[in-house]
Amino acid sequence: MNLKIITQIPKKFGSWYDATLRRRPLLTRMVTTFIITGAADFSSQLIKKYRSEREENELYPIFSLKYATCCGMINAPWMHFYYTLLIDRVVPGTGTIVLLIKLACDTFLYSPAFCHYMCFLIAKLNGSTNKEAKRKMRENYWLTQVLSWKIWPIASLINYAFLPVRYRVLFLNMASFLWAILFCFKNSNPGSGKGDYSDKDIAEVVANAP
């Protein structure tokens, strides 16, 4: 395989993805979200396992599969509706003021509601009862929300200011993947006294897109 063919692969894939996104936008976003979030969660587990000194850290591919399925079936349709249909109708137009209003909606309306939901979902995926899941949601919400506010307003700013509407969900999925990796590297340094975050903790941070 020569260099010319190799360099054409990303271009051809991009053209294929764009055409698929135009034909079946919701289904494409659901499949994309499933793949990226599953890969993000399992990659987080791998990093945690191989950068930690504790031997009991195990890999949980079934959790990653369940997590990715929920994100693909539930999160992706909601993000599709919110980022490509709702927000531009509620806050129409362009310009700095419109951009700031959209960021405020994301930060103070969408993000807290989504954060509560994700904390509850992750607890359920870890086998909690409804009562336990509600308790864990209350316990974990504020930490997760503060972490969210440190990164996602910047991602939302880039998303609204520079990207076409059809790529908004894909961009946030990729940002979630990178955030998961950075979070794990920061909090799983061998011998640092860190690395005590469970897969649930990591997944909450990963999933809490604005």
PLY file of the C-alpha trace (Angstrom):
ply
format ascii 1.0
element vertex 210
property float x
property float y
property float z
element edge 209
property int vertex1
property int vertex2
end_header
0.00 0.00 0.00
1.63 3.21 -1.16
1.58 6.55 0.62
-0.99 8.09 -1.72
-3.56 5.41 -0.89
-2.87 5.75 2.83
-3.35 9.52 2.76
-6.65 9.11 0.90
-8.17 6.85 3.60
-9.09 9.67 6.05
-10.56 11.74 3.24
-12.67 8.86 1.92
-13.81 7.95 5.41
-14.74 11.56 6.11
-16.76 11.75 2.89
-18.51 8.46 3.71
-19.29 9.56 7.26
-20.61 12.94 6.13
-22.87 11.30 3.54
-24.14 8.81 6.12
-24.74 11.59 8.62
-26.84 13.48 6.09
-28.90 10.42 5.15
-29.49 9.01 8.63
-28.44 11.65 11.18
-29.96 10.10 14.32
-28.87 6.52 13.61
-25.37 7.66 12.69
-25.03 9.63 15.92
-26.32 6.70 17.94
-23.77 4.31 16.45
-20.96 6.86 16.74
-21.81 7.59 20.37
-21.92 3.86 21.16
-18.46 3.28 19.69
-16.75 6.36 21.14
-18.19 6.16 24.66
-17.51 2.43 24.88
-13.93 2.96 23.74
-13.54 5.87 26.18
-14.72 3.88 29.17
-12.64 0.78 28.37
-9.56 2.90 27.61
-10.03 4.56 31.00
-10.09 1.15 32.65
-6.92 0.10 30.80
-5.05 3.23 31.86
-6.16 2.85 35.45
-5.13 -0.82 35.52
-1.67 -0.43 34.02
-0.75 2.79 35.81
-1.86 1.63 39.23
0.25 -0.42 41.63
-2.77 -2.28 42.96
-3.16 -5.75 41.48
-6.88 -5.97 42.23
-7.76 -3.50 39.49
-9.62 -5.55 36.90
-11.09 -4.83 33.50
-14.85 -4.77 33.09
-15.70 -4.96 29.38
-19.33 -5.86 30.20
-19.68 -2.58 32.07
-18.22 -0.72 29.07
-20.70 -2.49 26.79
-23.67 -1.64 29.00
-22.47 1.92 29.40
-21.96 2.37 25.66
-25.37 0.87 24.93
-27.12 3.30 27.28
-25.21 6.23 25.80
-26.03 5.14 22.25
-29.71 4.42 22.93
-30.51 7.27 25.35
-27.83 9.97 25.35
-27.33 10.18 21.59
-31.02 10.82 20.72
-31.22 13.47 23.43
-28.01 15.17 22.27
-29.25 14.95 18.67
-32.49 16.66 19.65
-30.89 19.29 21.88
-27.81 20.28 19.87
-29.18 20.06 16.33
-32.84 21.03 16.79
-33.84 22.55 20.13
-31.12 25.02 21.10
-31.10 26.87 17.75
-34.88 27.24 17.86
-34.98 28.41 21.47
-32.01 30.76 20.95
-32.03 31.63 17.22
-29.55 33.83 15.43
-25.82 34.43 15.59
-23.45 36.83 17.30
-21.75 37.15 20.66
-24.92 37.65 22.72
-26.60 34.60 21.20
-23.46 32.53 21.79
-23.32 33.58 25.46
-27.00 32.72 25.95
-26.43 29.26 24.47
-23.45 28.72 26.76
-25.54 29.81 29.75
-28.30 27.36 28.77
-25.75 24.56 28.50
-23.97 25.41 31.74
-26.86 26.16 34.08
-29.81 24.23 32.61
-28.68 21.33 30.44
-25.56 20.31 32.34
-27.08 20.02 35.86
-30.05 17.99 34.58
-27.82 15.73 32.49
-25.36 15.35 35.35
-28.09 14.15 37.74
-29.27 11.67 35.15
-25.77 10.32 34.49
-24.96 9.90 38.18
-28.16 7.89 38.57
-27.50 5.85 35.42
-23.95 4.93 36.38
-25.11 3.82 39.82
-27.74 1.60 38.22
-25.16 0.12 35.83
-23.07 -0.74 38.88
-25.97 -2.78 40.28
-27.53 -0.30 42.72
-31.21 -0.36 43.60
-33.29 2.72 42.80
-32.98 3.88 46.42
-29.19 3.37 46.44
-28.87 5.02 43.03
-30.70 8.12 44.27
-28.44 8.28 47.32
-25.29 7.93 45.19
-26.62 10.52 42.78
-26.94 13.02 45.64
-23.48 12.11 46.97
-21.66 12.26 43.63
-23.53 15.05 41.91
-21.61 18.09 43.15
-18.14 16.65 42.51
-19.17 15.63 39.01
-20.83 18.97 38.31
-17.78 20.99 39.37
-15.53 18.83 37.18
-17.95 19.38 34.34
-17.85 23.15 34.68
-14.05 23.10 34.45
-13.97 21.67 30.93
-17.31 21.61 29.13
-18.01 25.35 28.78
-14.83 25.56 26.69
-15.93 22.61 24.58
-19.36 24.20 24.12
-17.80 27.49 23.08
-15.77 25.75 20.35
-18.80 23.71 19.36
-21.16 26.64 18.88
-18.64 29.12 17.51
-16.73 27.07 14.95
-18.47 23.79 14.03
-21.39 23.09 11.67
-24.54 21.92 13.43
-24.29 18.38 12.06
-20.89 17.83 13.74
-21.82 19.07 17.23
-22.62 15.67 18.75
-19.54 14.05 17.19
-17.31 16.80 18.56
-18.68 16.41 22.08
-18.19 12.64 21.90
-14.56 13.12 20.90
-14.07 15.71 23.63
-15.50 13.21 26.13
-13.03 10.59 24.95
-10.05 12.92 25.39
-11.34 14.11 28.77
-11.60 10.51 29.95
-7.97 9.84 29.02
-6.71 13.04 30.64
-8.72 12.39 33.78
-7.26 8.90 34.12
-3.68 10.03 33.55
-4.11 12.77 36.12
-5.62 10.52 38.77
-3.83 7.19 38.33
-0.14 8.05 38.71
1.70 5.13 40.31
2.90 5.92 43.82
1.19 9.29 43.91
-1.49 8.32 46.37
-4.05 8.89 43.64
-5.78 6.36 41.47
-8.61 5.74 43.93
-11.31 6.65 41.44
-13.63 3.80 40.55
-14.86 3.07 37.05
-18.12 4.69 38.17
-16.30 7.92 39.06
-14.52 8.00 35.71
-17.66 7.21 33.75
-19.54 10.02 35.47
-16.88 12.51 34.42
-16.67 11.09 30.89
-20.38 11.09 30.31
-21.16 14.49 31.73
-21.02 16.35 28.46
-22.75 19.73 28.63
0 1
1 2
2 3
3 4
4 5
5 6
6 7
7 8
8 9
9 10
10 11
11 12
12 13
13 14
14 15
15 16
16 17
17 18
18 19
19 20
20 21
21 22
22 23
23 24
24 25
25 26
26 27
27 28
28 29
29 30
30 31
31 32
32 33
33 34
34 35
35 36
36 37
37 38
38 39
39 40
40 41
41 42
42 43
43 44
44 45
45 46
46 47
47 48
48 49
49 50
50 51
51 52
52 53
53 54
54 55
55 56
56 57
57 58
58 59
59 60
60 61
61 62
62 63
63 64
64 65
65 66
66 67
67 68
68 69
69 70
70 71
71 72
72 73
73 74
74 75
75 76
76 77
77 78
78 79
79 80
80 81
81 82
82 83
83 84
84 85
85 86
86 87
87 88
88 89
89 90
90 91
91 92
92 93
93 94
94 95
95 96
96 97
97 98
98 99
99 100
100 101
101 102
102 103
103 104
104 105
105 106
106 107
107 108
108 109
109 110
110 111
111 112
112 113
113 114
114 115
115 116
116 117
117 118
118 119
119 120
120 121
121 122
122 123
123 124
124 125
125 126
126 127
127 128
128 129
129 130
130 131
131 132
132 133
133 134
134 135
135 136
136 137
137 138
138 139
139 140
140 141
141 142
142 143
143 144
144 145
145 146
146 147
147 148
148 149
149 150
150 151
151 152
152 153
153 154
154 155
155 156
156 157
157 158
158 159
159 160
160 161
161 162
162 163
163 164
164 165
165 166
166 167
167 168
168 169
169 170
170 171
171 172
172 173
173 174
174 175
175 176
176 177
177 178
178 179
179 180
180 181
181 182
182 183
183 184
184 185
185 186
186 187
187 188
188 189
189 190
190 191
191 192
192 193
193 194
194 195
195 196
196 197
197 198
198 199
199 200
200 201
201 202
202 203
203 204
204 205
205 206
206 207
207 208
208 209
